[in-house]
């Protein structure tokens, strides 16, 4: 059901239920792969992935916390909160650090795993002290991820975050994302202009957009694999849609030159106006459920 394995330098957990296999790295509590028996994988993992301590693994579901992306591109309250962080890496502080596996509850057709990030007492400057971070993973017919932050301190905490999910697709030229129509988005590749999405999103080049005011469900229509992959989120109204396309791919680590054709990131997030403020004692969760449905014949 749940087996501890080592990949390179990393401790990983292989989870099997009656119909699916899930692989998670303890470092960063990073889901690495998820596949249901007899189906194409839902989550993409680079063929060039390397498993090194302190280094992100390319693919899966990196946890971006306590800020998303470039700290300097975050709301002032988030920048202010972590201004002391040195270094201040892209996507925050915890995706390359060790988490703890607190609890496993494995049944034949469902598994629950609870990962916790226990902050170092003498964490580097800028840590959001007294915030408990948990990733709860529930696998049944779907994969459910819930990232919860509990402010155990006496001061309010601001943060931005994302579950940076890399989806496997048959061919980026052929898929489209449904459910975005009418939403506003920030076009980070054109001076962070705010625009409105008309119709479904198709991919014709590098795409790196922050969608705002999203509905709970968006889907990836993948005709070649005869399926729709659904994302149902809660605690989030924003998501980042990213494909590096050709040129940016060449600048990415652990990324084969043609890999851009087979992956698509839709990152369930709390960013920009959707960033999180935790009052003293408050707990909030960012959650997403992922599953695929065959296209009706
Ligand atoms: O989520 C989109 C993004 O911010 C892209 O701009 C790209 O930087 C991607 O994340 C991957 O970032 P990483 O630090 O994991 O290589």
Boltz pocket constraint, residues with backbone or C-beta under 6 A from the ligand:
constraints:
  - pocket:
      binder: B
      contacts: [[A, 56], [A, 69], [A, 90], [A, 91], [A, 164], [A, 208], [A, 240], [A, 242], [A, 252], [A, 265], [A, 267]]
      max_distance: 6.0
